[in-house]
Amino acid sequence: MKGELFVKFFKTNHLMWTVIFIMTIFVLPSAVFADAPVVNYAALGDSLADGMTPERGFGESYVDFIADRIEEEGYQVNLNNYGLYGYTTSDVLKQLIFSDSVKKEVASADVITIDIGANDIIRTMTFDENSGTVTFDPIEVQQAAEVACNNVGLIIGAIKNLNSNANVYLMGYYNPFPYLPEEMQAGIEELMLGFNNGLHGATVQMGAIFVPTADAIEEKYTKFLPNPQNIHLSLDGYKAVAKEFWKVMRLELPTV
C-alpha cells in the first residue's frame, strides 16, 4: 500500500521533481561558482598572447592556459586579452595611453601579463625563405633592442600609474630560429641573451616580475616550434610557456 502511494505521489508530482533535478544540475553549481573569488586578468602583447599557431592560424595561447591554471585553484577568472599579432612596444604604449577600454581593465586587474618586443627586432631582419637564412645588421638590431627595452620600462611604468597593486609579469623570449644553420646559432643566441637581459633589467627596475622561457622551449624545440618556417609556438609550446609563468604566479595567489 505504501509503495502504491509513493508511485502515485511521484506521478502526480513529476513536474516538481523535474524542476528540482534541473536546479540541482545547473543552478547549484552556478551558485557555488559565483561564490568563488574573482581574479581580474589583463594580458598585453603580440602574436604570442594572440595565440598565433605555426600554421599562421589563431587558437589558444599561453594566456588562456594561465587562466585555466588560476581557475583550477578555485578562482573565477575575468580575462581580457589585448594581445595582437604584429604589435610592437610602441603599439602597447599607445594602448595604455589612448585606449579607454585597455586602461579601464588594466586599472582593475589583479594580474597582468605582457610579452612584447620581438617584433621591434624582427622588423630589422631580412628572411630568405629559399635559403632558410636570416640576415641582419648587428648595430641596427642592437639599437632596436635598446628602444624596445626602454619602451618596456615605460609600459610597466604606465601600468603602475594606472594600477599600483596588480602583479605584473613580463615574458622573456625564446630562440625563434632554432632551425637556422649551426654557424648562425652563436650570433642568434648572443642576440637573444642580450635582449632578454635588457628586458629583465627593465622589468625588475620597474618593480615587475620577469619570466624566462628560453630554456623551457629549447628543451623540446621540435615539439614546441614544429614549423621551421614559422616562429610561433604549438599548443604544447604555449602550455610550456604558461607553466613557466605559473611557477612564479602561483606564489602570489592567496589560498582559497
C-alpha positions, 0 to 999 in steps of 0.5 A, a space after each residue: 500500500 505504501 509503495 502504491 502511494 509513493 508511485 502515485 505521489 511521484 506521478 502526480 508530482 513529476 513536474 516538481 521533481 523535474 524542476 528540482 533535478 534541473 536546479 540541482 544540475 545547473 543552478 547549484 553549481 552556478 551558485 557555488 561558482 559565483 561564490 568563488 573569488 574573482 581574479 581580474 586578468 589583463 594580458 598585453 602583447 603580440 602574436 604570442 598572447 594572440 595565440 598565433 599557431 605555426 600554421 599562421 592560424 589563431 587558437 589558444 595561447 599561453 594566456 588562456 592556459 594561465 587562466 585555466 591554471 588560476 581557475 583550477 585553484 578555485 578562482 573565477 577568472 575575468 580575462 581580457 586579452 589585448 594581445 595582437 599579432 604584429 604589435 610592437 612596444 610602441 603599439 602597447 604604449 599607445 594602448 595604455 595611453 589612448 585606449 579607454 577600454 585597455 586602461 579601464 581593465 588594466 586599472 582593475 586587474 589583479 594580474 597582468 601579463 605582457 610579452 612584447 618586443 620581438 617584433 621591434 627586432 624582427 622588423 630589422 631582419 631580412 628572411 630568405 625563405 629559399 635559403 632558410 637564412 636570416 640576415 641582419 645588421 648587428 648595430 641596427 638590431 642592437 639599437 632596436 633592442 635598446 628602444 624596445 627595452 626602454 619602451 618596456 620600462 615605460 609600459 610597466 611604468 604606465 601600468 603602475 600609474 594606472 594600477 599600483 597593486 596588480 602583479 605584473 609579469 613580463 615574458 622573456 623570449 625564446 630562440 625563434 630560429 632554432 632551425 637556422 644553420 649551426 654557424 648562425 646559432 652563436 650570433 642568434 643566441 648572443 642576440 637573444 641573451 642580450 635582449 632578454 637581459 635588457 628586458 629583465 633589467 627593465 622589468 625588475 627596475 620597474 618593480 615587475 616580475 620577469 619570466 624566462 622561457 628560453 630554456 623551457 622551449 629549447 628543451 623540446 624545440 621540435 615539439 614546441 616550434 614544429 614549423 621551421 618556417 614559422 616562429 610561433 609556438 604549438 599548443 604544447 609550446 604555449 602550455 610550456 610557456 604558461 607553466 613557466 609563468 605559473 611557477 612564479 604566479 602561483 606564489 602570489 595567489 592567496 589560498 582559497 
